[in-house]
Amino acid sequence: MRFIRKEIEVMKNIFVYALFLVLAVSISAQEAVKYPLLEHFTNTRCPICGARNPDFHESRANYGSDVLHISYHPSAPYPNCVLHQHNPEGNSSRFDYYRPPGTPTVYLDGKIQSGSNMLRPSDVDAALQSRSFFEISVNQTLNNGKLSAEIEIITRGEVPAGSSYRLYVAAVEEELEYNAPNGESTHYNVFRAFLSDREGETFSPPANGNTTVWTGEVDIHPEWVQEEMYILAFIENLSDEVIENAGNSLQTTTSVENVDASESISLFPNPTSDRIQVSGINVQQWKLFSIMGTIRAEGGPLENQSILLGGQPAGPYILRLQSIQGDWSTFKVVKTE
């Protein structure tokens, strides 16, 4: 696990692609787009958690991938919570740091939330309107039983002098199916392990426009569903305990030159109940993602220019196509019954 400093100039404008939406965002050379982070403390044996979490998740879903989320399972109030027992030290570290009144409790960018659904829309809206001095790009690989991460941090603007920062990197399971004693059956964005030190990695921000890179890895536990695993990274300002920015490997950052073919490509029928035909591109490889960014299917060059969706549940998906020139194009497709 280490930082590598790259003294390179980065492009002033990039396109940020959340995998559930094709969206081009112009990034200011002064500050980066902010992705607010919800740190959620809960417990599978806590009946109050079982009663309040559904409303929280419903409210959270309104923001899609613009607001990131991680759920920790501390020992309070029941240390025999199975998700806590999976990694007691890791699940307890952020709980011990914040010292919340109990579970369930939610912190938005380091500040405690209140209300019946543990989420104040005005606070979330304000966080979405803010900007960060740090742009975070997260890449992950699964290989030989290890989950590896490469975190690129680009400084966007003049960072205030005298501040201290730490980087946290975690392995997260997007959806975990478990019939818990508190009545919950689906558990979202479940913390599994830290790749960084559980108290964070201290780092010095590079100069404006430059990049620092952190790498690390963790062994994949047999209980983890590999297809649901992703990497979450966030930066905390130790001066005021505010989360400066966050990012995860469900987001893909691509330069302008790599996206230029979408207008000439056709997908039909869309929606479809079975196969979708592709025209206007010689496909080298393709990937199908859930609306939350989990890969559901992938393949190489197409036979008969078609992709089979018949085995997928009904709903929206993200389809990414790579041409033989190496360019990627991204589309929203809908699978019907």
N, C-alpha and C positions, 0 to 999 in steps of 0.2 A: 504494500500500500504506500503510494508515494505521490508527491506533486512533481510535475515537470513543467518548467517555465518555457514558454515559446514566445520569443519577442518578435511577433509578427503583427502586421496590420491586418485588420479584418474588414470586410465589406461594410459600408455604412448602411446598406439596406439589404435585408434578407427576407426570405419568405418562411414563415413558421407554419407548419402543417400539423394540426391536431387531427388524428386519424379518423375521427368521426365526422369531420367537416372539412371541405376544401376552402381554405381561407387564406388570403394573402394579407399580411400585416406589414406596414412599413415601420421599421424600427429606427427611432431617432439615434443619431450618433452620440447623443448626450446621455440617454437613459434607456433601459430595456423594458419590455413589456413585463408586467408583474403578474405572477401566478400565485394567488393567495393559497395558503396551506391551512387545512383544518386538522388539528391533532385531537383525536377522539379517544377518550379513556372509557373503557367499558369492561364488562365482565359477564361471561356466559351463564353464571349462576345468579346474577343479580336481577330480581324480578322488575325493579324499577327500570333497569336498562332495557329489558325486554319490552316494557310498555312504552318507553320514550324514544328508543332508537328508530323505530319505523317512521315516525314523523320527521325526525332529523334527516334520515336518508331521503325521504320524499322531498324535503326542502332543498337538500344538497343537490339532488338530481336536476333541479331547475337551472343550475349553472353549468351543467355538462363538464367538459374537461378544462374549462376556464378556471375552476377552483379545484385544487388537489386535496386529497384526503388520505389519512392513514389512521388506523385504529390500533391502539395498544390495549393489552389486557393485563393490568396490574393485579396484585393480590387482593386489593380492596374491592368488595368486602369479603370475597371468598377465595382463599389461596388455592383451593382445589379446582378452580377453573382450568379446563384442559388446555386452553390456548395460552393461559399464563404459564402453566407448567412446561409448555414446550420450550420456552426461553425465559425463565424467571428474571434473570438479570437484565436482559434487553428490554423486556416489557416494563420493568420497574424503573428504569433509568430516567426516562422523561417524566414519569409520574413523580418520582422523588425530586426531580429538578423543579417542577412547577409547584408541587405540593397542593393539588386541588382539594376541595372539600370532600370529594368522594367520586363515585361513578354513578351514572354517566356524567362526564364533563367534557366540554369542547373548548379548545383554544384556537382562535383565528390569528395566525401570524404572531403567536406568543401572548395574545390577550384573551382572557377568559370571556366566554359567551354566556348569555342567559336567555330566559324565555322558555316557553313550553316545549319548543322544538330545538332548543339549545343553539339557535342560530338567529342573529339579528340581521335582517336584510340590509338595513342602512349601513352596518359595518362592512358587510360583504361588498356592497356597491361601492363604498368608499375605497376599499382595498383594490377592487378591480380598476378604479380610476387612477390609482397611484402608479408610480414607476419605480424601477430599481436601478442601482448602480451596477448590478451584476446580471449578466445573461448566462443561463445555465443550459447546457446541452448534454443529454444523458444517452449513452450508448451501452448496450449490453450484449453479451454473448453467452450461449449455453454450450459447454464443451467438456467432455471427459468428466462429467459429474460435478462440474463447477459452474457457478453463476458469476461472470466477470462483468465489471463496470468500468467505463471510462467517462469521467466527468470533465467537461470543458467549461471553464468559467472565463468569460470575457468581461473586462471592466468597461462600462459605458458611462464615462464622465469622470469628474474629479471626486474621488472618495474623500469624505471628511477626515481630516487628520485626527489621530488619537483614538480611533475606534478599533476594536478587536473583533475578529470574526472567526467562526468555526463552521466547518462543513460537516454535515451528517449525511451518510449514505446508507440506505436500508434496502433489504430485500423484502418485497411485499407480494402477497397473494391476492389477486384482484377479487376473486369470488371464492369463498370456501363454504362448502355445503356440510353442515353439521347440525343435527337436531339438539339444540342446547337445552339445558334444564329451564332456562328462562323463557322458552317458547320461540326463540329465534332459530331459523333454519338456514338462512343465507347470511354470511358474514362478509362485509365488504372491506377491501383494501387492508387486509390483516397483516400487521407487522410480523415478520418471521425472524429476521436477524439483521444486525448491523454489519456492514462491510467495513465501515469506518470504526474508529474507537467509539464506544457507546456514549462517551462524553464529547464527541466531536473531534475533528482534526483542525488544529489551529493553522491558519494560513495568512500570508500577507498579500493583499490584492495587488495584481500587476498594474502597471501604468495604464492610463486611459487608452483603449484600443488594443491592448495586448491580452494574451491568453495564458492561463495556467491550467494544467491538466492533472487530475488525480486519478489513479487507477487502484483497483482492489478486487478481491474475489472472495467467495464463500463457497463451502461445500454444499451441494444440494441435498437436503434432508429427504429421506425416503417418504416422509409424510407430505411433502410439498407436491402439488400438482404443477408440473413444469410449465404446461401451457398457460397457466394462470400467473406465473411469476413475472415480476418486473422490478425495475430499480427506481427508487425515489431518492432525490438529493435535495437538500435545502441548506441555506446559509443563514446563520443566526448572528446578529450583532450582540456581542456580550455586554456592551455598554448599557443597553436598554432592554435586552431579552426579546427583541423584535426579530421575526423571521424576515430577512431582506428579500429573498426570492426562493422559488422552488422549481423543480423540473422533474420529469420522469421519462422513462424509456418508451412510454406509449406515445410520446410526442416525437415527431421526426422533423429535423431541420434540413432544408434543402436549398441550395443556391439558385439564383434566378435562371442560370443557364440550363438547369436540369428539368425545367418545366416549360415545355413549349408546344406539346403535341395534343393537348386535351381537346382543342376545338375541332380537330380533324378526325377524332375517334368517335365511333358510334357503338352503343350497347343496346341490344334489343332482343326479346322484349324486356322492358324494365318498367314495372315489376314483372317478375317471372315466378312460375311455380316449379320450374325444372331446370332448363338450361338457358344460358344467356349467350347470344352470339356477339362476337367482337369483329369490327371492321375498321379499317383505317390505320392499322398498326400490325407489324410483325412482332408478335410477343415472344420475348426471350424467357421471361418468367413472370409469374403472377402470384399475388398474395391476397387472401380474403381475411378481413378483420371484423371482429364484433364492433358495435358502436362505441365500446369503451376501449378498443385498441388491442384486444386479445386476438392473436392469429388463430383462425379457424380452419383454413385450408391453404395450400400452396401447390405450385407445380411449375413445370418447365414449358417449353414450346407447346402451343396449342394444337390439338388435332381437330380438324374441321372448324377451326376458329371459334370454339365454344367452350364454356366453362360450366360444369355441372354444379348446381346449387340445390338439387333435389334432396340431399341428405341433411340440409341445414334447417333449423327451426325457422318458422316465419318471423320476419322482422327486417329492420334495416341493417345494412352492412357497408363496409368500406372495401372497395376493390382497387388494388394498385397493380398497374401493368408496366412492365419494363420492356422497352423496345430493344432491338438488336444493337442500336447505337448506345444503349445504356441509360437512356432517359426514362424517368418514372412519371406516370400520370395517375391521378387519383380520382375515383368516382364513387358516388353513393348509389348503391343498388338495393332493391327491395325484394325479399323472398316472400311469396304468398303461400298459403296452404295448398 
